[in-house]
Amino acid sequence: MKHVGENIKRIRTEKKMTISDLANEHVSRGMISLIENGKTRPSIERLHHIAVQLNVEIAELVEKISKEVLRRKITEAIELFNNDEVAAVITLLKPVLTKMGKSYEAARVYELYAKALYYSYVHSNVEYLKTEDENWELYANKAIVLYMDLQMEWRVVRVWAFLAKIEYEHANYRETIQILDKGIDKLIIEDSLETKAIYIELLTGKVWSYTAQDDMNVAHELLDTAIEFSRKSLILTDYYGLLNIKTWLLYDTHHYEEARKYVAEARSFINLMQDEYLFIEHELAKVLFEEFFENKFEHAIEMADECERYLISKSSLNEAEKESLLVFARDLKARSITRLGRYEEALDLFNSNIIEVNEFMEMSPLDVAIREITKSYKAICFFQLGDVLKARKLAGYAVEKLRGMPYSSYFQFAREVLAYVSKD
């Protein structure tokens, strides 16, 4: 129980209180000194009186690791996630799992550890086997229990959204929808951006689940609900993303005229927002639509070149943002060059502008598809240039990555490319 005394002393010092400040008729100065130095074990009654004096919960006094330490570890874990270092997240968090109390910070640690275990299992099975922990659901459920005890329903729903994503990735679409519906029923949409954004996230998850089942009517209804909600609630970043999804789904189901109207609506929104990053992102989305759906390859190349010139000579974005957008612009250009049969030129452009996909960032199925479909184009180039084995490997990889969108044009394109490069 030495850690209890250490916690009392640390909290007292942080609050700039002396032992005399802490002492009262229930706990003497001498007793507090003995407790802080680990010389005696405090009773529950004494802990209660000390907690009252310090204005903290008893749990803070008895936990083996402080909230401040957990907060630092949470911040570090999130940063490691963003840098693709999932194995490092497991190494960082595992030692504290048995030392935590029942705080919000403990719940966040369980949640992050569950995610790290899952992504390690999916993307690096060797690292996963090293962990000796095999059940990410165990830690996800521990997080859920703590969040429920803390009456933080929106955080419970966040964990459910993660579990729904796992079901989606395993093509269990009905189970995905059931979990998302449970989250929608549980969520209390308060006057906060956080809860409103979660509601949109849940609706969008259902959109992709119904799309994966080729139930496009329901998917469009849900998407329209999300768009209207984000518009009325002024969730502006989500609003633009939803317009893009709507545009893509309309193109994907060959409703080209209606899709073009949403392209125009998205542009009007960007003009209103005066957001440079969204402006470039929208222009690149138009390049994508021109190449893949409109089959206007020369025009798509011109648009990509225009975006590149703007980013190099006019953009005020930071260097990392500019570089990321430049790589994507050149990748899109290479796709059109591939469609025009200029395979060597396209492959050179692909190889010098590789899109890095963070396997551990939570991306929508469309974001994944947009990035991974480039491997199908590269497969065409390799096949035409005589490297059949590499072509087949890339084409097979693209098909595997796009299985979450089984009825989409992207998945059909990836399958056609695989069949093409697999012929004798």
C-alpha positions in Angstrom: 0.0 0.0 0.0 3.1 2.3 -0.2 1.6 3.8 -3.4 -1.4 5.2 -1.4 0.9 7.3 0.7 2.8 8.4 -2.3 -0.5 9.4 -4.0 -1.6 11.4 -1.0 1.7 13.2 -0.7 1.8 14.0 -4.5 -1.8 15.3 -4.6 -1.2 17.3 -1.4 1.9 18.9 -2.8 0.2 19.6 -6.1 -2.5 21.4 -4.2 0.1 23.3 -2.2 -1.2 22.0 1.1 0.8 21.2 4.2 0.3 18.1 6.4 -1.3 20.5 8.9 -3.8 21.6 6.3 -4.7 18.0 5.7 -5.1 17.0 9.4 -8.3 17.3 11.3 -10.1 15.7 14.2 -10.3 12.4 12.3 -6.7 12.1 11.2 -3.7 13.6 13.0 -0.6 15.1 11.5 1.4 12.2 12.8 -0.9 9.6 11.2 -0.8 11.4 7.9 3.0 11.5 8.0 3.1 7.7 8.7 0.7 7.0 5.8 2.7 9.2 3.4 5.9 7.4 4.3 4.4 4.0 3.9 4.8 3.2 7.6 1.1 2.3 8.2 -1.9 1.1 6.3 -4.8 3.6 6.4 -8.3 2.5 7.1 -11.2 3.2 4.7 -12.5 5.7 7.1 -9.3 7.6 7.3 -8.9 7.5 3.5 -12.4 9.0 3.2 -11.5 11.9 5.5 -8.2 12.5 3.6 -10.0 12.4 0.2 -12.6 14.9 1.5 -9.8 17.3 2.6 -8.0 16.9 -0.7 -11.3 17.2 -2.6 -10.7 14.0 -4.7 -12.3 10.6 -5.0 -10.9 7.8 -2.8 -10.1 6.0 -6.1 -7.4 8.6 -6.8 -5.7 7.8 -3.6 -5.6 4.0 -4.0 -4.8 3.8 -7.7 -1.3 2.6 -8.4 -0.7 5.0 -11.3 -1.8 8.6 -11.3 -4.2 10.2 -13.8 -1.5 12.6 -14.9 0.8 9.7 -15.9 -2.1 8.0 -17.7 -2.9 11.2 -19.5 0.7 11.5 -20.7 0.6 7.9 -21.9 -2.7 8.4 -23.7 -1.3 11.4 -25.5 1.8 9.4 -26.4 -0.3 6.4 -27.6 -2.4 8.6 -29.9 0.8 10.1 -31.4 2.2 6.6 -31.9 -1.1 5.5 -33.6 -0.7 8.5 -36.0 2.8 7.3 -36.9 1.8 3.7 -37.6 3.6 2.5 -34.5 1.0 0.1 -33.1 3.4 -2.3 -31.6 4.9 0.6 -29.6 1.3 1.4 -28.3 1.0 -2.1 -26.9 4.5 -1.9 -25.3 3.6 1.5 -23.8 0.2 0.7 -22.4 0.5 -3.0 -21.3 2.5 -2.3 -18.1 -0.2 0.0 -16.7 -3.2 -2.2 -17.3 -3.0 -3.8 -13.8 -2.2 -0.6 -12.0 -5.2 1.6 -13.0 -8.3 2.6 -11.0 -11.7 3.2 -12.4 -11.2 6.7 -13.9 -11.9 8.1 -17.3 -8.2 7.9 -18.1 -8.2 4.2 -17.3 -11.1 3.6 -19.7 -9.3 5.5 -22.5 -6.2 3.3 -21.9 -8.4 0.2 -22.2 -10.0 1.5 -25.4 -6.6 2.4 -27.0 -5.1 -0.9 -26.0 -8.0 -2.8 -27.5 -7.6 -0.9 -30.8 -3.8 -1.5 -30.8 -4.4 -5.3 -30.2 -6.9 -5.5 -33.1 -4.8 -3.5 -35.6 -1.7 -5.5 -34.6 -3.7 -8.7 -35.3 -5.0 -7.5 -38.6 -1.8 -5.9 -40.0 1.1 -7.5 -38.2 0.3 -11.0 -36.9 3.9 -11.5 -35.8 3.8 -8.5 -33.5 0.3 -9.6 -32.3 1.6 -13.1 -31.3 4.3 -11.4 -29.2 1.8 -9.6 -27.0 0.4 -12.7 -25.4 -2.9 -10.9 -25.3 -5.4 -12.3 -27.8 -8.8 -10.8 -26.9 -9.1 -7.1 -27.8 -12.9 -7.4 -27.0 -12.0 -8.0 -23.4 -10.3 -4.6 -23.1 -13.0 -2.9 -25.3 -15.6 -4.2 -22.8 -13.6 -3.0 -19.8 -13.6 0.4 -21.4 -17.3 0.2 -22.0 -18.0 -0.8 -18.3 -16.0 2.1 -17.0 -17.6 4.6 -19.4 -21.0 3.4 -18.3 -20.1 3.7 -14.6 -19.0 7.3 -15.4 -22.2 7.9 -17.3 -20.3 8.8 -20.4 -22.7 7.4 -23.0 -21.0 9.1 -25.9 -17.7 7.3 -25.1 -19.6 4.0 -24.9 -20.9 4.6 -28.3 -17.4 5.4 -29.6 -16.3 2.0 -28.5 -19.3 0.4 -30.1 -18.5 2.2 -33.3 -15.0 0.6 -33.2 -16.6 -2.9 -32.7 -19.0 -2.2 -35.5 -16.0 -1.4 -37.8 -14.5 -4.8 -37.0 -17.8 -6.5 -37.9 -17.8 -4.5 -41.2 -14.3 -5.5 -42.0 -15.3 -9.1 -41.6 -18.2 -8.6 -44.0 -20.8 -9.1 -41.1 -22.9 -6.2 -42.3 -26.1 -7.1 -40.4 -24.2 -7.3 -37.2 -22.5 -4.0 -38.1 -25.9 -2.3 -38.5 -27.2 -3.8 -35.2 -24.3 -2.4 -33.3 -24.7 1.0 -35.0 -28.4 1.1 -34.3 -27.7 0.3 -30.6 -25.3 3.2 -30.6 -27.9 5.6 -32.1 -30.5 4.5 -29.6 -28.0 5.0 -26.7 -26.5 8.3 -27.9 -28.0 11.4 -26.3 -27.3 14.1 -28.9 -26.4 17.1 -26.8 -25.6 20.6 -27.9 -22.0 19.7 -28.5 -19.9 19.1 -31.6 -18.7 15.8 -30.2 -22.0 14.0 -29.8 -23.3 15.5 -33.1 -20.2 14.2 -35.0 -20.6 10.8 -33.4 -24.3 10.6 -34.6 -23.1 11.5 -38.2 -20.4 8.8 -37.9 -22.9 6.2 -36.9 -25.2 7.1 -39.8 -22.3 7.0 -42.2 -21.3 3.6 -41.0 -24.9 2.4 -41.8 -24.6 4.0 -45.2 -21.5 1.9 -46.0 -23.1 -1.2 -44.5 -26.2 -0.9 -46.7 -24.0 0.0 -49.7 -22.0 -3.2 -49.1 -25.3 -5.1 -49.3 -26.3 -3.3 -52.5 -29.3 -1.7 -50.7 -28.8 1.7 -52.3 -32.2 3.1 -51.6 -31.7 2.8 -47.8 -28.1 4.0 -48.2 -29.2 7.2 -49.9 -31.9 7.8 -47.4 -29.5 7.5 -44.5 -27.0 9.7 -46.3 -29.6 12.4 -47.0 -30.5 12.3 -43.3 -26.8 12.8 -42.3 -26.4 15.6 -44.8 -29.5 17.4 -43.6 -28.5 17.0 -39.9 -24.9 18.2 -40.5 -26.3 21.2 -42.4 -28.7 22.2 -39.6 -26.2 21.4 -36.9 -23.4 23.3 -38.6 -21.0 20.4 -38.5 -19.3 21.8 -41.5 -16.3 19.5 -41.9 -18.6 16.5 -41.9 -20.9 18.3 -44.3 -18.3 18.5 -47.0 -17.3 14.9 -46.5 -20.9 13.8 -46.8 -21.4 15.7 -50.0 -18.4 13.9 -51.4 -19.8 10.5 -50.4 -23.1 11.4 -52.0 -21.4 12.5 -55.2 -19.4 9.2 -55.4 -22.4 7.0 -54.7 -24.4 8.8 -57.4 -21.6 8.4 -59.9 -21.2 4.8 -58.9 -24.8 4.1 -59.6 -24.6 6.0 -63.0 -26.7 9.0 -61.9 -24.2 11.3 -63.5 -26.4 14.4 -63.9 -27.4 14.4 -60.2 -23.8 13.7 -59.2 -22.6 16.8 -61.1 -25.1 18.9 -59.1 -23.5 17.7 -55.9 -20.1 18.5 -57.2 -21.4 22.1 -57.8 -22.9 22.2 -54.3 -19.7 21.1 -52.8 -17.9 23.9 -54.7 -20.4 26.5 -53.5 -19.8 25.3 -49.9 -16.0 25.6 -50.3 -16.4 29.1 -51.7 -18.4 30.1 -48.7 -15.9 28.5 -46.3 -12.8 30.0 -47.9 -10.8 26.9 -46.9 -7.7 26.4 -49.1 -7.2 22.7 -48.1 -10.8 21.8 -48.9 -10.5 23.7 -52.2 -7.6 21.6 -53.3 -9.2 18.4 -52.0 -12.3 19.2 -54.0 -10.3 20.0 -57.2 -8.6 16.6 -56.8 -11.9 14.9 -56.3 -13.0 16.4 -59.6 -9.9 14.9 -61.3 -10.9 11.5 -59.9 -14.4 11.8 -61.2 -13.3 13.0 -64.6 -10.9 10.0 -65.0 -12.8 7.1 -63.5 -16.5 7.9 -64.3 -16.5 10.5 -67.0 -13.6 8.9 -69.0 -12.2 12.3 -69.8 -8.5 11.4 -69.4 -6.9 14.3 -71.2 -9.0 16.8 -69.2 -8.2 15.0 -65.9 -4.5 15.3 -66.7 -4.9 19.1 -67.3 -6.8 19.5 -64.1 -4.2 17.5 -62.1 -1.4 19.7 -63.7 -3.3 22.8 -62.7 -3.6 21.6 -59.1 0.1 20.8 -59.1 1.0 24.3 -60.4 -1.2 25.9 -57.7 0.3 23.9 -54.9 3.9 24.7 -56.0 3.5 28.4 -56.7 0.5 29.8 -54.9 -0.5 27.6 -52.0 -0.1 28.9 -48.4 -0.6 25.4 -46.9 2.2 23.9 -44.8 4.9 21.8 -46.4 3.5 18.5 -45.2 0.0 19.3 -46.5 1.3 20.4 -49.8 3.5 17.3 -50.2 0.6 15.0 -49.4 -1.7 16.7 -51.9 1.0 16.9 -54.6 1.6 13.1 -54.3 -2.1 12.5 -54.7 -2.4 14.9 -57.7 0.4 13.1 -59.5 -1.0 9.7 -58.6 -4.4 10.7 -60.2 -2.5 12.0 -63.2 -0.7 8.7 -63.6 -4.0 6.9 -63.6 -5.2 8.9 -66.6 -1.9 8.4 -68.3 -2.4 4.6 -67.8 -5.8 4.8 -69.4 -4.2 6.5 -72.4 -1.8 3.5 -72.8 1.4 5.4 -71.9 2.5 2.7 -69.4 6.2 3.6 -68.9 5.4 7.3 -68.3 2.6 6.3 -65.9 4.7 3.8 -63.9 7.5 6.3 -63.5 5.0 8.8 -62.1 3.5 6.2 -59.8 6.9 5.0 -58.5 8.0 8.6 -57.7 4.8 9.5 -56.0 3.8 6.7 -53.7 0.6 7.2 -51.6 1.4 6.2 -48.1 -1.7 4.5 -46.4 -1.7 4.6 -42.7 -3.1 1.1 -41.9 -4.1 2.2 -38.4 -5.9 5.4 -39.1 -9.7 5.0 -39.1 -10.7 5.7 -42.7 -14.0 5.3 -44.5 -14.3 2.5 -47.0 -14.3 5.1 -49.8 -11.0 6.7 -48.5 -9.4 3.2 -48.4 -10.7 2.4 -51.9 -9.5 5.7 -53.4 -6.0 5.1 -52.2 -5.8 1.3 -52.8 -7.3 1.3 -56.3 -4.1 2.8 -57.6 -2.5 -0.6 -57.3 -4.8 -1.9 -60.1 -3.5 0.8 -62.4 0.1 -0.1 -61.6 -0.8 -3.7 -62.2 -1.9 -2.8 -65.7 1.4 -0.9 -66.3 3.5 -3.8 -65.1 1.6 -6.3 -67.2 1.9 -4.3 -70.3 5.6 -3.8 -69.7 6.2 -7.6 -69.2 6.4 -8.0 -65.4 3.4 -10.4 -65.1 4.2 -11.6 -61.6 4.3 -8.1 -60.1 1.1 -7.2 -62.0 -0.7 -10.2 -60.5 0.5 -9.5 -57.0 -0.6 -5.9 -57.1 -4.0 -6.7 -58.8 -4.7 -9.4 -56.2 -3.8 -7.0 -53.3 -6.2 -4.4 -54.7 -9.1 -6.8 -54.9 -8.5 -8.0 -51.3 -8.4 -4.4 -50.0 -11.6 -3.5 -51.8 -13.7 -6.4 -50.7 -15.5 -4.0 -48.2 -17.2 -2.4 -51.2 -18.3 -5.5 -53.1 -20.9 -3.8 -55.4 -18.9 -0.7 -56.2 -17.4 0.2 -59.5 -14.0 0.3 -57.9 -14.2 -3.3 -56.8 -15.5 -4.4 -60.2 -12.6 -2.5 -61.9 -10.1 -4.2 -59.5 -11.6 -7.6 -60.3 -11.5 -6.9 -64.1 -7.8 -5.9 -63.8 -7.0 -9.1 -61.9 -8.7 -11.2 -64.5 -6.9 -9.3 -67.2 -3.4 -9.7 -65.8 -4.1 -13.4 -64.9 -4.9 -14.5 -68.4 -2.3 -16.8 -70.0 
